[in-house]
């Protein structure tokens, strides 16, 4: 009896240690840039007349379709592909982008720097962007 009780306690402890399932987050909207930093320097703030890179007004990230991403970068070039979140909800992955961004295999990834809300999505590129002089860019996005 003691042996069975010990076994039951061990099994209960092990079952309680299982990782909790991460619930997917809903970011399926069209997003535009509110602020953008390149290598930590603020280069765009929505509505400002003193923007270093005013072309970020063109930036759009359309995630409204669950199986398709539409990405318009600061140069106005429109890319389409698919999007997904990593299993831990810490990365946004754009894949099979066409036409492919320069020196990529058609994939662009972003870290979600804070949990997204209905009104804000904060992203940081996981790699440098050639379009901005090989800077690592941080975006605060708001619904369009």
TORZA-418839 format. One record per atom (N, C-alpha, C): z, x, y; atom name; residue in one letter; residue number from 1. Coordinates in nm, 2 decimals, padded with zeros to 4 digits. Layout:
N
{pz Z&px X&py Y&site CA&code A&pos NUM}
...
//
This chain:
144
{pz 00.00&px 00.08&py -00.12&site N&code X&pos 1}
{pz 00.00&px 00.00&py 00.00&site CA&code X&pos 1}
{pz 00.00&px 00.09&py 00.13&site C&code X&pos 1}
{pz 00.08&px 00.19&py 00.12&site N&code X&pos 2}
{pz 00.09&px 00.28&py 00.24&site CA&code X&pos 2}
{pz -00.04&px 00.35&py 00.26&site C&code X&pos 2}
{pz -00.11&px 00.39&py 00.15&site N&code X&pos 3}
{pz -00.24&px 00.45&py 00.16&site CA&code X&pos 3}
{pz -00.34&px 00.36&py 00.23&site C&code X&pos 3}
{pz -00.34&px 00.23&py 00.19&site N&code X&pos 4}
{pz -00.43&px 00.13&py 00.25&site CA&code X&pos 4}
{pz -00.41&px 00.11&py 00.39&site C&code X&pos 4}
{pz -00.28&px 00.11&py 00.43&site N&code X&pos 5}
{pz -00.24&px 00.09&py 00.57&site CA&code X&pos 5}
{pz -00.28&px 00.20&py 00.66&site C&code X&pos 5}
{pz -00.26&px 00.33&py 00.60&site N&code X&pos 6}
{pz -00.31&px 00.45&py 00.68&site CA&code X&pos 6}
{pz -00.46&px 00.45&py 00.69&site C&code X&pos 6}
{pz -00.53&px 00.41&py 00.59&site N&code X&pos 7}
{pz -00.68&px 00.40&py 00.60&site CA&code X&pos 7}
{pz -00.72&px 00.30&py 00.70&site C&code X&pos 7}
{pz -00.66&px 00.18&py 00.70&site N&code X&pos 8}
{pz -00.69&px 00.08&py 00.80&site CA&code X&pos 8}
{pz -00.66&px 00.12&py 00.94&site C&code X&pos 8}
{pz -00.55&px 00.19&py 00.96&site N&code X&pos 9}
{pz -00.52&px 00.24&py 01.10&site CA&code X&pos 9}
{pz -00.63&px 00.34&py 01.14&site C&code X&pos 9}
{pz -00.66&px 00.43&py 01.06&site N&code X&pos 10}
{pz -00.77&px 00.53&py 01.09&site CA&code X&pos 10}
{pz -00.90&px 00.47&py 01.12&site C&code X&pos 10}
{pz -00.94&px 00.37&py 01.04&site N&code X&pos 11}
{pz -01.06&px 00.30&py 01.06&site CA&code X&pos 11}
{pz -01.06&px 00.23&py 01.20&site C&code X&pos 11}
{pz -00.95&px 00.16&py 01.23&site N&code X&pos 12}
{pz -00.94&px 00.09&py 01.36&site CA&code X&pos 12}
{pz -00.95&px 00.19&py 01.48&site C&code X&pos 12}
{pz -00.89&px 00.30&py 01.47&site N&code X&pos 13}
{pz -00.89&px 00.40&py 01.57&site CA&code X&pos 13}
{pz -01.04&px 00.45&py 01.59&site C&code X&pos 13}
{pz -01.10&px 00.48&py 01.48&site N&code X&pos 14}
{pz -01.24&px 00.53&py 01.49&site CA&code X&pos 14}
{pz -01.33&px 00.42&py 01.55&site C&code X&pos 14}
{pz -01.32&px 00.30&py 01.51&site N&code X&pos 15}
{pz -01.40&px 00.19&py 01.56&site CA&code X&pos 15}
{pz -01.37&px 00.17&py 01.71&site C&code X&pos 15}
{pz -01.25&px 00.19&py 01.75&site N&code X&pos 16}
{pz -01.22&px 00.17&py 01.90&site CA&code X&pos 16}
{pz -01.28&px 00.28&py 01.98&site C&code X&pos 16}
{pz -01.32&px 00.39&py 01.92&site N&code X&pos 17}
{pz -01.37&px 00.51&py 02.00&site CA&code X&pos 17}
{pz -01.52&px 00.50&py 02.01&site C&code X&pos 17}
{pz -01.59&px 00.40&py 01.96&site N&code X&pos 18}
{pz -01.73&px 00.39&py 01.97&site CA&code X&pos 18}
{pz -01.77&px 00.38&py 02.12&site C&code X&pos 18}
{pz -01.88&px 00.45&py 02.16&site N&code X&pos 19}
{pz -01.92&px 00.44&py 02.30&site CA&code X&pos 19}
{pz -01.95&px 00.30&py 02.34&site C&code X&pos 19}
{pz -01.92&px 00.26&py 02.46&site N&code X&pos 20}
{pz -01.95&px 00.13&py 02.51&site CA&code X&pos 20}
{pz -02.10&px 00.12&py 02.55&site C&code X&pos 20}
{pz -02.16&px 00.01&py 02.52&site N&code X&pos 21}
{pz -02.30&px -00.01&py 02.55&site CA&code X&pos 21}
{pz -02.32&px -00.02&py 02.70&site C&code X&pos 21}
{pz -02.42&px 00.05&py 02.75&site N&code X&pos 22}
{pz -02.45&px 00.05&py 02.89&site CA&code X&pos 22}
{pz -02.55&px -00.06&py 02.91&site C&code X&pos 22}
{pz -02.50&px -00.15&py 03.00&site N&code X&pos 23}
{pz -02.59&px -00.27&py 03.03&site CA&code X&pos 23}
{pz -02.70&px -00.22&py 03.13&site C&code X&pos 23}
{pz -02.82&px -00.27&py 03.10&site N&code X&pos 24}
{pz -02.93&px -00.23&py 03.19&site CA&code X&pos 24}
{pz -02.91&px -00.29&py 03.33&site C&code X&pos 24}
{pz -02.96&px -00.22&py 03.43&site N&code X&pos 25}
{pz -02.94&px -00.27&py 03.57&site CA&code X&pos 25}
{pz -03.08&px -00.33&py 03.61&site C&code X&pos 25}
{pz -03.07&px -00.42&py 03.71&site N&code X&pos 26}
{pz -03.19&px -00.48&py 03.76&site CA&code X&pos 26}
{pz -03.23&px -00.42&py 03.89&site C&code X&pos 26}
{pz -03.34&px -00.35&py 03.89&site N&code X&pos 27}
{pz -03.39&px -00.29&py 04.01&site CA&code X&pos 27}
{pz -03.54&px -00.34&py 04.03&site C&code X&pos 27}
{pz -03.58&px -00.45&py 03.96&site N&code X&pos 28}
{pz -03.71&px -00.50&py 03.97&site CA&code X&pos 28}
{pz -03.75&px -00.56&py 04.10&site C&code X&pos 28}
{pz -03.78&px -00.48&py 04.20&site N&code X&pos 29}
{pz -03.81&px -00.53&py 04.33&site CA&code X&pos 29}
{pz -03.92&px -00.44&py 04.39&site C&code X&pos 29}
{pz -03.97&px -00.47&py 04.51&site N&code X&pos 30}
{pz -04.05&px -00.38&py 04.58&site CA&code X&pos 30}
{pz -03.96&px -00.31&py 04.68&site C&code X&pos 30}
{pz -03.95&px -00.18&py 04.68&site N&code X&pos 31}
{pz -03.86&px -00.10&py 04.76&site CA&code X&pos 31}
{pz -03.94&px -00.02&py 04.86&site C&code X&pos 31}
{pz -03.88&px 00.00&py 04.98&site N&code X&pos 32}
{pz -03.94&px 00.08&py 05.09&site CA&code X&pos 32}
{pz -03.84&px 00.18&py 05.13&site C&code X&pos 32}
{pz -03.88&px 00.28&py 05.20&site N&code X&pos 33}
{pz -03.79&px 00.39&py 05.25&site CA&code X&pos 33}
{pz -03.71&px 00.34&py 05.37&site C&code X&pos 33}
{pz -03.58&px 00.36&py 05.36&site N&code X&pos 34}
{pz -03.49&px 00.34&py 05.48&site CA&code X&pos 34}
{pz -03.46&px 00.48&py 05.54&site C&code X&pos 34}
{pz -03.42&px 00.58&py 05.46&site N&code X&pos 35}
{pz -03.41&px 00.71&py 05.50&site CA&code X&pos 35}
{pz -03.46&px 00.81&py 05.39&site C&code X&pos 35}
{pz -03.51&px 00.92&py 05.43&site N&code X&pos 36}
{pz -03.56&px 01.02&py 05.34&site CA&code X&pos 36}
{pz -03.51&px 01.16&py 05.39&site C&code X&pos 36}
{pz -03.46&px 01.24&py 05.29&site N&code X&pos 37}
{pz -03.42&px 01.38&py 05.32&site CA&code X&pos 37}
{pz -03.50&px 01.47&py 05.23&site C&code X&pos 37}
{pz -03.55&px 01.58&py 05.29&site N&code X&pos 38}
{pz -03.62&px 01.68&py 05.22&site CA&code X&pos 38}
{pz -03.54&px 01.81&py 05.22&site C&code X&pos 38}
{pz -03.49&px 01.85&py 05.10&site N&code X&pos 39}
{pz -03.40&px 01.96&py 05.09&site CA&code X&pos 39}
{pz -03.28&px 01.95&py 05.18&site C&code X&pos 39}
{pz -03.23&px 01.82&py 05.19&site N&code X&pos 40}
{pz -03.11&px 01.80&py 05.26&site CA&code X&pos 40}
{pz -03.13&px 01.77&py 05.41&site C&code X&pos 40}
{pz -03.25&px 01.78&py 05.46&site N&code X&pos 41}
{pz -03.28&px 01.76&py 05.60&site CA&code X&pos 41}
{pz -03.34&px 01.62&py 05.62&site C&code X&pos 41}
{pz -03.28&px 01.54&py 05.71&site N&code X&pos 42}
{pz -03.33&px 01.40&py 05.74&site CA&code X&pos 42}
{pz -03.46&px 01.42&py 05.80&site C&code X&pos 42}
{pz -03.57&px 01.36&py 05.74&site N&code X&pos 43}
{pz -03.70&px 01.37&py 05.80&site CA&code X&pos 43}
{pz -03.76&px 01.23&py 05.83&site C&code X&pos 43}
{pz -03.69&px 01.12&py 05.78&site N&code X&pos 44}
{pz -03.74&px 00.99&py 05.81&site CA&code X&pos 44}
{pz -03.62&px 00.89&py 05.82&site C&code X&pos 44}
{pz -03.61&px 00.81&py 05.92&site N&code X&pos 45}
{pz -03.52&px 00.70&py 05.93&site CA&code X&pos 45}
{pz -03.59&px 00.58&py 05.98&site C&code X&pos 45}
{pz -03.59&px 00.47&py 05.90&site N&code X&pos 46}
{pz -03.67&px 00.35&py 05.94&site CA&code X&pos 46}
{pz -03.64&px 00.31&py 06.08&site C&code X&pos 46}
{pz -03.74&px 00.29&py 06.16&site N&code X&pos 47}
{pz -03.73&px 00.24&py 06.30&site CA&code X&pos 47}
{pz -03.71&px 00.35&py 06.40&site C&code X&pos 47}
{pz -03.69&px 00.47&py 06.36&site N&code X&pos 48}
{pz -03.67&px 00.58&py 06.46&site CA&code X&pos 48}
{pz -03.80&px 00.63&py 06.51&site C&code X&pos 48}
{pz -03.80&px 00.66&py 06.64&site N&code X&pos 49}
{pz -03.92&px 00.72&py 06.70&site CA&code X&pos 49}
{pz -03.93&px 00.87&py 06.69&site C&code X&pos 49}
{pz -03.82&px 00.93&py 06.64&site N&code X&pos 50}
{pz -03.81&px 01.08&py 06.63&site CA&code X&pos 50}
{pz -03.82&px 01.13&py 06.49&site C&code X&pos 50}
{pz -03.90&px 01.06&py 06.40&site N&code X&pos 51}
{pz -03.91&px 01.10&py 06.26&site CA&code X&pos 51}
{pz -04.00&px 01.23&py 06.25&site C&code X&pos 51}
{pz -03.95&px 01.32&py 06.17&site N&code X&pos 52}
{pz -04.04&px 01.44&py 06.14&site CA&code X&pos 52}
{pz -04.15&px 01.40&py 06.06&site C&code X&pos 52}
{pz -04.13&px 01.31&py 05.96&site N&code X&pos 53}
{pz -04.24&px 01.26&py 05.88&site CA&code X&pos 53}
{pz -04.25&px 01.10&py 05.89&site C&code X&pos 53}
{pz -04.32&px 01.06&py 06.00&site N&code X&pos 54}
{pz -04.33&px 00.91&py 06.01&site CA&code X&pos 54}
{pz -04.41&px 00.84&py 05.90&site C&code X&pos 54}
{pz -04.49&px 00.92&py 05.83&site N&code X&pos 55}
{pz -04.57&px 00.86&py 05.72&site CA&code X&pos 55}
{pz -04.49&px 00.80&py 05.61&site C&code X&pos 55}
{pz -04.36&px 00.82&py 05.60&site N&code X&pos 56}
{pz -04.28&px 00.75&py 05.50&site CA&code X&pos 56}
{pz -04.28&px 00.60&py 05.52&site C&code X&pos 56}
{pz -04.33&px 00.55&py 05.63&site N&code X&pos 57}
{pz -04.35&px 00.41&py 05.64&site CA&code X&pos 57}
{pz -04.44&px 00.35&py 05.54&site C&code X&pos 57}
{pz -04.53&px 00.44&py 05.48&site N&code X&pos 58}
{pz -04.62&px 00.40&py 05.38&site CA&code X&pos 58}
{pz -04.55&px 00.39&py 05.24&site C&code X&pos 58}
{pz -04.44&px 00.46&py 05.22&site N&code X&pos 59}
{pz -04.37&px 00.47&py 05.09&site CA&code X&pos 59}
{pz -04.34&px 00.33&py 05.04&site C&code X&pos 59}
{pz -04.38&px 00.30&py 04.91&site N&code X&pos 60}
{pz -04.34&px 00.18&py 04.84&site CA&code X&pos 60}
{pz -04.33&px 00.21&py 04.70&site C&code X&pos 60}
{pz -04.23&px 00.15&py 04.64&site N&code X&pos 61}
{pz -04.20&px 00.16&py 04.49&site CA&code X&pos 61}
{pz -04.19&px 00.01&py 04.44&site C&code X&pos 61}
{pz -04.29&px -00.03&py 04.37&site N&code X&pos 62}
{pz -04.30&px -00.17&py 04.32&site CA&code X&pos 62}
{pz -04.26&px -00.17&py 04.18&site C&code X&pos 62}
{pz -04.14&px -00.22&py 04.15&site N&code X&pos 63}
{pz -04.09&px -00.23&py 04.01&site CA&code X&pos 63}
{pz -04.08&px -00.38&py 03.97&site C&code X&pos 63}
{pz -04.15&px -00.47&py 04.03&site N&code X&pos 64}
{pz -04.14&px -00.61&py 04.00&site CA&code X&pos 64}
{pz -04.18&px -00.65&py 03.86&site C&code X&pos 64}
{pz -04.28&px -00.58&py 03.81&site N&code X&pos 65}
{pz -04.33&px -00.61&py 03.67&site CA&code X&pos 65}
{pz -04.25&px -00.52&py 03.57&site C&code X&pos 65}
{pz -04.20&px -00.58&py 03.47&site N&code X&pos 66}
{pz -04.11&px -00.50&py 03.37&site CA&code X&pos 66}
{pz -04.19&px -00.39&py 03.30&site C&code X&pos 66}
{pz -04.32&px -00.39&py 03.30&site N&code X&pos 67}
{pz -04.40&px -00.29&py 03.23&site CA&code X&pos 67}
{pz -04.49&px -00.22&py 03.32&site C&code X&pos 67}
{pz -04.49&px -00.23&py 03.45&site N&code X&pos 68}
{pz -04.58&px -00.16&py 03.54&site CA&code X&pos 68}
{pz -04.51&px -00.12&py 03.66&site C&code X&pos 68}
{pz -04.54&px 00.00&py 03.70&site N&code X&pos 69}
{pz -04.49&px 00.05&py 03.83&site CA&code X&pos 69}
{pz -04.61&px 00.08&py 03.92&site C&code X&pos 69}
{pz -04.59&px 00.05&py 04.05&site N&code X&pos 70}
{pz -04.69&px 00.08&py 04.15&site CA&code X&pos 70}
{pz -04.61&px 00.16&py 04.26&site C&code X&pos 70}
{pz -04.66&px 00.28&py 04.28&site N&code X&pos 71}
{pz -04.60&px 00.38&py 04.36&site CA&code X&pos 71}
{pz -04.69&px 00.43&py 04.47&site C&code X&pos 71}
{pz -04.65&px 00.41&py 04.59&site N&code X&pos 72}
{pz -04.73&px 00.46&py 04.71&site CA&code X&pos 72}
{pz -04.64&px 00.56&py 04.78&site C&code X&pos 72}
{pz -04.69&px 00.69&py 04.78&site N&code X&pos 73}
{pz -04.61&px 00.80&py 04.84&site CA&code X&pos 73}
{pz -04.65&px 00.81&py 04.99&site C&code X&pos 73}
{pz -04.59&px 00.90&py 05.06&site N&code X&pos 74}
{pz -04.60&px 00.92&py 05.20&site CA&code X&pos 74}
{pz -04.74&px 00.94&py 05.25&site C&code X&pos 74}
{pz -04.83&px 00.98&py 05.16&site N&code X&pos 75}
{pz -04.97&px 01.00&py 05.20&site CA&code X&pos 75}
{pz -05.06&px 00.88&py 05.18&site C&code X&pos 75}
{pz -05.00&px 00.77&py 05.14&site N&code X&pos 76}
{pz -05.07&px 00.64&py 05.12&site CA&code X&pos 76}
{pz -05.14&px 00.63&py 04.99&site C&code X&pos 76}
{pz -05.14&px 00.73&py 04.91&site N&code X&pos 77}
{pz -05.21&px 00.73&py 04.78&site CA&code X&pos 77}
{pz -05.13&px 00.64&py 04.68&site C&code X&pos 77}
{pz -05.20&px 00.54&py 04.62&site N&code X&pos 78}
{pz -05.14&px 00.44&py 04.53&site CA&code X&pos 78}
{pz -05.16&px 00.49&py 04.39&site C&code X&pos 78}
{pz -05.05&px 00.49&py 04.32&site N&code X&pos 79}
{pz -05.05&px 00.53&py 04.18&site CA&code X&pos 79}
{pz -04.99&px 00.41&py 04.10&site C&code X&pos 79}
{pz -05.05&px 00.39&py 03.98&site N&code X&pos 80}
{pz -04.99&px 00.29&py 03.89&site CA&code X&pos 80}
{pz -04.96&px 00.36&py 03.75&site C&code X&pos 80}
{pz -04.86&px 00.30&py 03.69&site N&code X&pos 81}
{pz -04.81&px 00.35&py 03.56&site CA&code X&pos 81}
{pz -04.71&px 00.26&py 03.51&site C&code X&pos 81}
{pz -04.62&px 00.31&py 03.43&site N&code X&pos 82}
{pz -04.51&px 00.23&py 03.37&site CA&code X&pos 82}
{pz -04.38&px 00.29&py 03.42&site C&code X&pos 82}
{pz -04.27&px 00.21&py 03.42&site N&code X&pos 83}
{pz -04.14&px 00.26&py 03.46&site CA&code X&pos 83}
{pz -04.03&px 00.22&py 03.36&site C&code X&pos 83}
{pz -03.93&px 00.30&py 03.35&site N&code X&pos 84}
{pz -03.81&px 00.27&py 03.27&site CA&code X&pos 84}
{pz -03.69&px 00.34&py 03.32&site C&code X&pos 84}
{pz -03.58&px 00.29&py 03.28&site N&code X&pos 85}
{pz -03.45&px 00.36&py 03.31&site CA&code X&pos 85}
{pz -03.41&px 00.43&py 03.19&site C&code X&pos 85}
{pz -03.34&px 00.55&py 03.21&site N&code X&pos 86}
{pz -03.28&px 00.62&py 03.09&site CA&code X&pos 86}
{pz -03.17&px 00.53&py 03.03&site C&code X&pos 86}
{pz -03.14&px 00.56&py 02.91&site N&code X&pos 87}
{pz -03.04&px 00.48&py 02.84&site CA&code X&pos 87}
{pz -02.90&px 00.47&py 02.91&site C&code X&pos 87}
{pz -02.87&px 00.57&py 02.99&site N&code X&pos 88}
{pz -02.74&px 00.57&py 03.06&site CA&code X&pos 88}
{pz -02.76&px 00.52&py 03.20&site C&code X&pos 88}
{pz -02.88&px 00.47&py 03.24&site N&code X&pos 89}
{pz -02.90&px 00.42&py 03.37&site CA&code X&pos 89}
{pz -02.89&px 00.52&py 03.48&site C&code X&pos 89}
{pz -02.90&px 00.65&py 03.45&site N&code X&pos 90}
{pz -02.89&px 00.75&py 03.55&site CA&code X&pos 90}
{pz -03.02&px 00.81&py 03.60&site C&code X&pos 90}
{pz -03.13&px 00.77&py 03.54&site N&code X&pos 91}
{pz -03.26&px 00.82&py 03.58&site CA&code X&pos 91}
{pz -03.37&px 00.71&py 03.58&site C&code X&pos 91}
{pz -03.45&px 00.71&py 03.68&site N&code X&pos 92}
{pz -03.57&px 00.62&py 03.69&site CA&code X&pos 92}
{pz -03.69&px 00.71&py 03.65&site C&code X&pos 92}
{pz -03.76&px 00.66&py 03.55&site N&code X&pos 93}
{pz -03.87&px 00.74&py 03.50&site CA&code X&pos 93}
{pz -04.00&px 00.66&py 03.52&site C&code X&pos 93}
{pz -04.09&px 00.72&py 03.60&site N&code X&pos 94}
{pz -04.23&px 00.67&py 03.62&site CA&code X&pos 94}
{pz -04.32&px 00.75&py 03.53&site C&code X&pos 94}
{pz -04.39&px 00.68&py 03.44&site N&code X&pos 95}
{pz -04.48&px 00.76&py 03.34&site CA&code X&pos 95}
{pz -04.62&px 00.71&py 03.35&site C&code X&pos 95}
{pz -04.71&px 00.80&py 03.30&site N&code X&pos 96}
{pz -04.85&px 00.77&py 03.29&site CA&code X&pos 96}
{pz -04.91&px 00.72&py 03.42&site C&code X&pos 96}
{pz -04.87&px 00.79&py 03.53&site N&code X&pos 97}
{pz -04.92&px 00.75&py 03.66&site CA&code X&pos 97}
{pz -05.06&px 00.79&py 03.67&site C&code X&pos 97}
{pz -05.14&px 00.70&py 03.73&site N&code X&pos 98}
{pz -05.28&px 00.73&py 03.75&site CA&code X&pos 98}
{pz -05.32&px 00.69&py 03.89&site C&code X&pos 98}
{pz -05.39&px 00.78&py 03.96&site N&code X&pos 99}
{pz -05.42&px 00.91&py 03.92&site CA&code X&pos 99}
{pz -05.28&px 00.99&py 03.92&site C&code X&pos 99}
{pz -05.28&px 01.10&py 03.83&site N&code X&pos 100}
{pz -05.16&px 01.17&py 03.82&site CA&code X&pos 100}
{pz -05.13&px 01.25&py 03.94&site C&code X&pos 100}
{pz -05.00&px 01.26&py 03.99&site N&code X&pos 101}
{pz -04.96&px 01.34&py 04.10&site CA&code X&pos 101}
{pz -04.99&px 01.49&py 04.07&site C&code X&pos 101}
{pz -05.01&px 01.56&py 04.17&site N&code X&pos 102}
{pz -05.05&px 01.71&py 04.16&site CA&code X&pos 102}
{pz -04.95&px 01.78&py 04.07&site C&code X&pos 102}
{pz -05.00&px 01.86&py 03.99&site N&code X&pos 103}
{pz -04.92&px 01.95&py 03.90&site CA&code X&pos 103}
{pz -04.81&px 01.88&py 03.82&site C&code X&pos 103}
{pz -04.85&px 01.76&py 03.78&site N&code X&pos 104}
{pz -04.76&px 01.68&py 03.69&site CA&code X&pos 104}
{pz -04.84&px 01.63&py 03.57&site C&code X&pos 104}
{pz -04.78&px 01.59&py 03.47&site N&code X&pos 105}
{pz -04.85&px 01.53&py 03.36&site CA&code X&pos 105}
{pz -04.86&px 01.38&py 03.37&site C&code X&pos 105}
{pz -04.84&px 01.33&py 03.50&site N&code X&pos 106}
{pz -04.85&px 01.19&py 03.53&site CA&code X&pos 106}
{pz -04.71&px 01.13&py 03.53&site C&code X&pos 106}
{pz -04.61&px 01.21&py 03.52&site N&code X&pos 107}
{pz -04.47&px 01.16&py 03.52&site CA&code X&pos 107}
{pz -04.39&px 01.20&py 03.64&site C&code X&pos 107}
{pz -04.31&px 01.12&py 03.70&site N&code X&pos 108}
{pz -04.22&px 01.15&py 03.81&site CA&code X&pos 108}
{pz -04.08&px 01.09&py 03.77&site C&code X&pos 108}
{pz -03.98&px 01.17&py 03.79&site N&code X&pos 109}
{pz -03.84&px 01.12&py 03.76&site CA&code X&pos 109}
{pz -03.75&px 01.13&py 03.88&site C&code X&pos 109}
{pz -03.66&px 01.04&py 03.89&site N&code X&pos 110}
{pz -03.56&px 01.03&py 03.99&site CA&code X&pos 110}
{pz -03.42&px 01.01&py 03.93&site C&code X&pos 110}
{pz -03.32&px 01.08&py 03.99&site N&code X&pos 111}
{pz -03.18&px 01.05&py 03.96&site CA&code X&pos 111}
{pz -03.14&px 00.93&py 04.04&site C&code X&pos 111}
{pz -03.06&px 00.84&py 03.98&site N&code X&pos 112}
{pz -03.00&px 00.73&py 04.06&site CA&code X&pos 112}
{pz -02.87&px 00.79&py 04.11&site C&code X&pos 112}
{pz -02.85&px 00.82&py 04.23&site N&code X&pos 113}
{pz -02.74&px 00.90&py 04.28&site CA&code X&pos 113}
{pz -02.61&px 00.81&py 04.30&site C&code X&pos 113}
{pz -02.63&px 00.69&py 04.32&site N&code X&pos 114}
{pz -02.52&px 00.59&py 04.32&site CA&code X&pos 114}
{pz -02.57&px 00.46&py 04.24&site C&code X&pos 114}
{pz -02.48&px 00.39&py 04.19&site N&code X&pos 115}
{pz -02.52&px 00.26&py 04.12&site CA&code X&pos 115}
{pz -02.60&px 00.17&py 04.22&site C&code X&pos 115}
{pz -02.71&px 00.12&py 04.19&site N&code X&pos 116}
{pz -02.79&px 00.04&py 04.28&site CA&code X&pos 116}
{pz -02.72&px -00.09&py 04.31&site C&code X&pos 116}
{pz -02.75&px -00.15&py 04.42&site N&code X&pos 117}
{pz -02.71&px -00.28&py 04.46&site CA&code X&pos 117}
{pz -02.83&px -00.37&py 04.48&site C&code X&pos 117}
{pz -02.81&px -00.49&py 04.52&site N&code X&pos 118}
{pz -02.92&px -00.58&py 04.55&site CA&code X&pos 118}
{pz -03.00&px -00.54&py 04.67&site C&code X&pos 118}
{pz -02.93&px -00.46&py 04.76&site N&code X&pos 119}
{pz -02.99&px -00.43&py 04.89&site CA&code X&pos 119}
{pz -03.02&px -00.28&py 04.91&site C&code X&pos 119}
{pz -02.99&px -00.20&py 04.81&site N&code X&pos 120}
{pz -03.01&px -00.05&py 04.82&site CA&code X&pos 120}
{pz -03.02&px 00.02&py 04.69&site C&code X&pos 120}
{pz -03.12&px 00.11&py 04.69&site N&code X&pos 121}
{pz -03.14&px 00.20&py 04.58&site CA&code X&pos 121}
{pz -03.15&px 00.34&py 04.63&site C&code X&pos 121}
{pz -03.06&px 00.43&py 04.58&site N&code X&pos 122}
{pz -03.06&px 00.57&py 04.62&site CA&code X&pos 122}
{pz -03.11&px 00.66&py 04.51&site C&code X&pos 122}
{pz -03.21&px 00.73&py 04.54&site N&code X&pos 123}
{pz -03.28&px 00.82&py 04.44&site CA&code X&pos 123}
{pz -03.29&px 00.96&py 04.49&site C&code X&pos 123}
{pz -03.30&px 01.05&py 04.39&site N&code X&pos 124}
{pz -03.32&px 01.19&py 04.42&site CA&code X&pos 124}
{pz -03.42&px 01.24&py 04.32&site C&code X&pos 124}
{pz -03.53&px 01.30&py 04.36&site N&code X&pos 125}
{pz -03.63&px 01.36&py 04.27&site CA&code X&pos 125}
{pz -03.57&px 01.46&py 04.18&site C&code X&pos 125}
{pz -03.60&px 01.46&py 04.05&site N&code X&pos 126}
{pz -03.55&px 01.56&py 03.96&site CA&code X&pos 126}
{pz -03.63&px 01.69&py 03.97&site C&code X&pos 126}
{pz -03.74&px 01.69&py 04.04&site N&code X&pos 127}
{pz -03.82&px 01.81&py 04.06&site CA&code X&pos 127}
{pz -03.88&px 01.81&py 04.20&site C&code X&pos 127}
{pz -03.92&px 01.93&py 04.24&site N&code X&pos 128}
{pz -03.98&px 01.94&py 04.37&site CA&code X&pos 128}
{pz -04.11&px 01.86&py 04.39&site C&code X&pos 128}
{pz -04.13&px 01.82&py 04.51&site N&code X&pos 129}
{pz -04.26&px 01.75&py 04.55&site CA&code X&pos 129}
{pz -04.35&px 01.85&py 04.62&site C&code X&pos 129}
{pz -04.47&px 01.86&py 04.56&site N&code X&pos 130}
{pz -04.57&px 01.95&py 04.63&site CA&code X&pos 130}
{pz -04.61&px 01.89&py 04.76&site C&code X&pos 130}
{pz -04.62&px 01.76&py 04.77&site N&code X&pos 131}
{pz -04.67&px 01.70&py 04.90&site CA&code X&pos 131}
{pz -04.58&px 01.73&py 05.02&site C&code X&pos 131}
{pz -04.45&px 01.76&py 04.99&site N&code X&pos 132}
{pz -04.36&px 01.79&py 05.10&site CA&code X&pos 132}
{pz -04.32&px 01.94&py 05.10&site C&code X&pos 132}
{pz -04.40&px 02.03&py 05.06&site N&code X&pos 133}
{pz -04.37&px 02.17&py 05.06&site CA&code X&pos 133}
{pz -04.27&px 02.21&py 04.96&site C&code X&pos 133}
{pz -04.28&px 02.15&py 04.84&site N&code X&pos 134}
{pz -04.20&px 02.19&py 04.73&site CA&code X&pos 134}
{pz -04.05&px 02.16&py 04.76&site C&code X&pos 134}
{pz -04.02&px 02.05&py 04.83&site N&code X&pos 135}
{pz -03.88&px 02.02&py 04.86&site CA&code X&pos 135}
{pz -03.83&px 01.92&py 04.75&site C&code X&pos 135}
{pz -03.70&px 01.91&py 04.73&site N&code X&pos 136}
{pz -03.64&px 01.81&py 04.65&site CA&code X&pos 136}
{pz -03.60&px 01.70&py 04.75&site C&code X&pos 136}
{pz -03.65&px 01.58&py 04.72&site N&code X&pos 137}
{pz -03.64&px 01.47&py 04.82&site CA&code X&pos 137}
{pz -03.54&px 01.37&py 04.77&site C&code X&pos 137}
{pz -03.46&px 01.31&py 04.87&site N&code X&pos 138}
{pz -03.36&px 01.21&py 04.84&site CA&code X&pos 138}
{pz -03.40&px 01.09&py 04.93&site C&code X&pos 138}
{pz -03.40&px 00.97&py 04.86&site N&code X&pos 139}
{pz -03.44&px 00.85&py 04.92&site CA&code X&pos 139}
{pz -03.33&px 00.75&py 04.92&site C&code X&pos 139}
{pz -03.32&px 00.68&py 05.03&site N&code X&pos 140}
{pz -03.24&px 00.55&py 05.04&site CA&code X&pos 140}
{pz -03.34&px 00.44&py 05.06&site C&code X&pos 140}
{pz -03.36&px 00.36&py 04.96&site N&code X&pos 141}
{pz -03.46&px 00.25&py 04.96&site CA&code X&pos 141}
{pz -03.39&px 00.12&py 04.98&site C&code X&pos 141}
{pz -03.46&px 00.03&py 05.04&site N&code X&pos 142}
{pz -03.42&px -00.11&py 05.06&site CA&code X&pos 142}
{pz -03.53&px -00.20&py 05.02&site C&code X&pos 142}
{pz -03.50&px -00.33&py 04.99&site N&code X&pos 143}
{pz -03.61&px -00.42&py 04.95&site CA&code X&pos 143}
{pz -03.71&px -00.44&py 05.07&site C&code X&pos 143}
{pz -03.83&px -00.45&py 05.03&site N&code X&pos 144}
{pz -03.94&px -00.47&py 05.13&site CA&code X&pos 144}
{pz -03.95&px -00.62&py 05.16&site C&code X&pos 144}
//
